[in-house]
Amino acid sequence: MTQEASADEKSEIPRASNNETLKVLANPIRMRILGVLRVKGTQNVGSISSFLGEAPGAISYHLSQLAKVGLAEKVRNAEQDKRQSWWKASQTATLVESSDRDDATEEEAKDFFRRSAALAYEQTYERYLDALPDLPKEWASAGASSDSVLMLTPDQLKQMNSELDAVARKWAKKGAEQLPGAERVALIVQAFRWIP
């Protein structure tokens, strides 16, 4: 989660505030693994491997890296096959905030993370475009993609981001009802100073 959250919500969302966590999270495969765990819940290495089309050994390695920085954790459950390695996300979101500090190493790690996230967002949209011809007509026509260049002050941009976040949270609550026919929908919001 890289969007603006309310003060109360921000206090509940773990921050990726150290360089090691940012570097681990900046790997595109790890971002996808963490996304699978957050969306699908507890999974074993084999199911993640199958879902992402990556080798089980690679998935295990990336899970161990996520675990080292507290983003994922192994789950031990008496009902699960002991020969399989089961994992879950440690939290539902991770907040990466800008800071006023002049820490060049931290800013470099944040830059690397942001660029990796941008690539992950692009790949997510490309997977959607690849699947679009096979989606049911109602899903294909319901999607949206748009862009605008607005004239705003920094304070107005922050206010707009906060309002967009409130809209996303409102619809997330509606989605919790899990109505018949409901599916996961990606919402990626990026609002930033336009550079021609």
C-alpha positions in Angstrom: 0.0 0.0 0.0 1.6 3.2 -1.1 -1.5 5.4 -0.9 -2.4 8.1 1.7 -4.1 6.7 4.7 -5.8 8.4 7.7 -3.7 9.1 10.8 -5.4 6.2 12.6 -4.9 3.8 9.7 -1.3 4.9 9.3 -0.6 4.0 12.9 -1.9 0.4 12.2 0.0 -0.1 8.9 3.6 -1.4 9.3 6.1 0.9 7.7 8.9 -0.3 5.4 11.3 2.2 6.9 14.6 0.5 6.8 16.9 0.0 3.9 16.9 -3.8 4.2 13.1 -4.1 4.2 12.9 -1.8 1.2 15.5 -3.7 -0.7 13.8 -7.1 0.0 10.4 -5.7 -1.0 11.8 -4.1 -4.2 12.1 -7.5 -5.9 9.2 -8.0 -8.4 8.8 -11.7 -7.7 8.7 -11.0 -3.9 6.1 -8.3 -4.5 3.9 -10.8 -6.4 4.4 -13.5 -3.7 3.4 -11.0 -1.0 0.4 -10.0 -3.1 -0.7 -13.6 -3.5 -0.4 -14.2 0.3 -2.3 -11.0 1.0 -5.1 -11.7 -1.4 -5.4 -15.5 -1.3 -4.4 -16.0 2.4 -2.2 -18.8 3.7 -0.6 -20.8 0.8 2.0 -23.5 0.4 5.1 -23.1 -1.7 3.7 -25.4 -4.4 0.5 -23.4 -4.8 2.4 -20.1 -5.0 4.8 -21.7 -7.5 2.0 -22.9 -9.7 0.1 -19.6 -9.5 3.1 -17.5 -10.4 4.8 -19.9 -12.8 8.1 -19.8 -10.8 10.2 -22.7 -9.6 9.4 -23.9 -6.0 13.0 -23.5 -5.0 12.9 -19.8 -6.1 9.6 -19.3 -4.2 11.1 -20.8 -1.0 14.1 -18.5 -1.3 12.1 -15.4 -1.8 9.7 -16.4 1.1 12.7 -16.7 3.4 13.9 -13.3 2.4 10.4 -11.8 3.1 10.4 -13.6 6.4 13.8 -12.1 7.4 12.3 -8.6 7.3 9.0 -9.6 8.9 6.8 -9.4 5.8 5.9 -13.1 5.7 5.9 -15.9 8.2 5.8 -19.7 8.2 2.5 -21.2 9.4 2.4 -24.4 11.4 -1.0 -26.1 11.5 -1.7 -29.6 12.6 -4.3 -30.0 9.8 -1.8 -29.2 7.0 0.6 -31.6 5.3 3.9 -31.5 7.3 5.8 -32.1 4.1 4.6 -28.8 2.7 5.8 -25.4 3.7 2.9 -23.1 4.4 3.2 -19.3 4.6 1.1 -16.2 5.2 1.6 -12.4 4.9 2.5 -10.8 8.3 0.3 -7.8 7.5 -2.3 -6.7 5.0 -0.3 -3.7 3.8 3.0 -2.0 4.0 3.4 1.8 4.0 6.3 3.4 2.3 6.4 7.1 3.3 8.5 10.0 2.2 10.6 11.4 4.9 12.1 14.8 5.5 15.4 13.3 6.5 18.5 13.7 4.2 19.5 10.1 4.4 21.0 9.4 1.0 21.1 5.6 1.6 17.4 5.5 2.6 16.3 7.7 -0.3 18.3 5.4 -2.7 16.5 2.3 -1.2 13.1 4.1 -1.5 13.9 5.1 -5.1 14.8 1.4 -6.0 11.6 0.3 -4.3 9.4 2.8 -6.1 10.9 1.9 -9.5 10.4 -1.8 -8.8 6.8 -1.0 -7.8 6.2 0.9 -11.0 7.4 -2.1 -13.0 5.2 -4.4 -10.9 2.2 -2.2 -11.6 3.0 -2.2 -15.3 3.3 -6.0 -15.3 0.0 -6.3 -13.5 -1.7 -4.3 -16.1 0.0 -6.2 -18.9 -1.3 -9.5 -17.4 -4.8 -8.0 -17.4 -4.4 -7.0 -21.1 -3.2 -10.5 -22.0 -6.2 -12.0 -20.3 -8.7 -9.4 -21.6 -9.8 -11.3 -24.8 -10.8 -14.3 -22.6 -12.6 -12.3 -19.9 -16.4 -12.4 -19.8 -17.9 -9.4 -21.6 -19.2 -7.8 -18.4 -15.7 -7.8 -16.9 -14.1 -6.5 -20.0 -16.5 -3.6 -20.3 -16.3 -2.7 -16.6 -12.6 -2.0 -16.5 -11.2 1.5 -16.7 -7.9 3.2 -17.5 -7.6 7.0 -17.7 -5.1 9.8 -17.1 -5.4 13.5 -16.4 -3.0 16.4 -15.9 -4.4 18.7 -13.3 -3.3 22.1 -12.0 -2.9 21.7 -8.2 -0.9 22.9 -5.3 1.0 20.4 -3.1 -1.7 20.7 -0.4 -4.5 20.1 -3.0 -2.6 17.1 -4.3 -2.4 15.7 -0.7 -6.2 16.4 -0.2 -7.1 14.7 -3.5 -5.0 11.7 -2.6 -6.7 11.5 0.8 -10.1 11.7 -0.9 -9.2 9.0 -3.5 -8.0 6.8 -0.6 -11.3 7.3 1.2 -13.1 6.2 -2.0 -10.9 3.1 -2.2 -11.5 2.2 1.4 -15.3 2.7 0.9 -15.3 0.2 -1.9 -13.0 -2.2 -0.1 -15.7 -2.3 2.7 -18.4 -3.0 0.1 -16.2 -5.8 -1.3 -16.0 -7.4 2.1 -19.7 -8.4 1.5 -18.5 -10.8 -1.2 -21.6 -10.6 -3.4 -22.2 -13.3 -5.9 -20.1 -12.7 -9.0 -17.5 -10.6 -7.2 -13.9 -11.0 -8.1 -10.6 -9.3 -7.0 -10.1 -5.9 -8.8 -6.8 -4.1 -9.0 -6.9 -0.4 -8.2 -3.6 1.4 -8.8 -3.6 5.1 -8.1 -0.6 7.2 -8.9 -0.7 11.0 -8.5 2.5 13.0 -8.8 4.0 16.2 -10.1 3.8 16.0 -13.9 7.2 16.1 -15.7 6.9 16.7 -19.5 
